[in-house]
Amino acid sequence: MPDWDKIFKEKGYVFVDPHQDISRLASLFRTQGVRRILDLGCGTGRHLAFLTQEGFEVSGFDSSSTALELAMKWLKEEELRADVHLGRMEEPFRYPDGFFDAVVSIQVIHHNMMNDIVATIREINRVLKIGGYIFITVPIYGPKPEKPEDDWNLHQLEAGTFIPQSGPESGIPHHYFTEEELHEVFRNFKILEMYTDDTNHQCVLAVREY
Ligand SMILES: C[S@@+](CC[C@H](N)C(=O)[O-])C[C@H]1O[C@@H](n2cnc3c(N)ncnc32)[C@H](O)[C@@H]1O
């Protein structure tokens, strides 16, 4: 079954430029005393490299060994250091409670069924200190949830979760969130911003309250 590892094997660095708002977030994090950041589903390392360059202590994990090889190559070439390892987001994270000041996860946590997404968010909450930040982006369930994947031949697995039968991400589950769901799954957080970015993903910037 095609998966992200296959995509990275075939296409290499699919994502190169960092998220449009990561620079603004780095400034915010700095003013708020953020030091340790987890990049959950770090892929080939565009945010690992950026945030490390900005002076943060960055950890990242991903389920694709090919992505991690590319990420480590990138870091080495730029003479940067980050703690990077293979891991699955629906399994317990290897970090202690309250270890991170911030968790970023760009276009990752929706690649699962809802019960696994809830497990991931529980772990995000656990490894983040109270008062810590999250910046998470996911696709949203809009009036045309199938856009721009009209040709993906989406097969529904559960409410809001689809698996493309064709196209580059075929076989990879996609959960399309509603705004209400985002408020529900991040109920432990004070949501500071929720908006749609240029890639049509919903961005959630929030602070852990409890
Ligand atoms: C759209 S890519 C985004 C990568 C990276 N966050 C970025 O912005 O460049 C989705 C990433 O999620 C990772 N991923 C998918 N399912 C995962 C899982 N169950 N556990 C950990 N990582 C996963 C993929 O390997 C891939 O690197």
The ligand as an SDF file (V2000), in Angstrom:
LIG
                    3D

 27 29  0  0  0  0  0  0  0  0999 V2000
    2.1820   16.0980    4.6940 C   0  0  0  0  0  0  0  0  0  0  0  0
    3.6210   15.3830    5.3930 S   0  0  0  0  0  0  0  0  0  0  0  0
    4.1790   16.7530    6.4000 C   0  0  0  0  0  0  0  0  0  0  0  0
    5.5920   16.6280    6.8700 C   0  0  0  0  0  0  0  0  0  0  0  0
    6.1180   17.7940    7.7070 C   0  0  0  0  0  0  0  0  0  0  0  0
    5.3060   18.0490    8.8590 N   0  0  0  0  0  0  0  0  0  0  0  0
    6.2410   19.0620    6.8950 C   0  0  0  0  0  0  0  0  0  0  0  0
    5.4750   20.0000    7.1490 O   0  0  0  0  0  0  0  0  0  0  0  0
    7.0810   19.0980    5.9880 O   0  0  0  0  0  0  0  0  0  0  0  0
    2.9210   14.2570    6.5690 C   0  0  0  0  0  0  0  0  0  0  0  0
    3.9470   13.5860    7.4530 C   0  0  0  0  0  0  0  0  0  0  0  0
    3.2860   12.8070    8.4440 O   0  0  0  0  0  0  0  0  0  0  0  0
    4.0270   11.6290    8.6620 C   0  0  0  0  0  0  0  0  0  0  0  0
    3.1500   10.6080    9.2490 N   0  0  0  0  0  0  0  0  0  0  0  0
    2.0540   10.0560    8.6940 C   0  0  0  0  0  0  0  0  0  0  0  0
    1.5080    9.1400    9.5190 N   0  0  0  0  0  0  0  0  0  0  0  0
    2.3000    9.1320   10.6340 C   0  0  0  0  0  0  0  0  0  0  0  0
    2.2530    8.4020   11.8640 C   0  0  0  0  0  0  0  0  0  0  0  0
    1.3060    7.4980   12.0850 N   0  0  0  0  0  0  0  0  0  0  0  0
    3.1940    8.6650   12.8050 N   0  0  0  0  0  0  0  0  0  0  0  0
    4.1790    9.5820   12.5600 C   0  0  0  0  0  0  0  0  0  0  0  0
    4.2740   10.2860   11.4140 N   0  0  0  0  0  0  0  0  0  0  0  0
    3.3380   10.0770   10.4660 C   0  0  0  0  0  0  0  0  0  0  0  0
    4.4820   11.2670    7.2530 C   0  0  0  0  0  0  0  0  0  0  0  0
    5.5320   10.3250    7.2390 O   0  0  0  0  0  0  0  0  0  0  0  0
    4.8630   12.6320    6.7070 C   0  0  0  0  0  0  0  0  0  0  0  0
    6.2030   12.9500    6.9810 O   0  0  0  0  0  0  0  0  0  0  0  0
  1  2  1  0
  2  3  1  0
  2 10  1  0
  3  4  1  0
  4  5  1  0
  5  6  1  0
  5  7  1  0
  7  8  2  0
  7  9  1  0
 10 11  1  0
 11 12  1  0
 11 26  1  0
 12 13  1  0
 13 14  1  0
 13 24  1  0
 14 15  1  0
 14 23  1  0
 15 16  2  0
 16 17  1  0
 17 18  1  0
 17 23  2  0
 18 19  1  0
 18 20  2  0
 20 21  1  0
 21 22  2  0
 22 23  1  0
 24 25  1  0
 24 26  1  0
 26 27  1  0
M  CHG  2   2   1   9  -1
M  END
$$$$
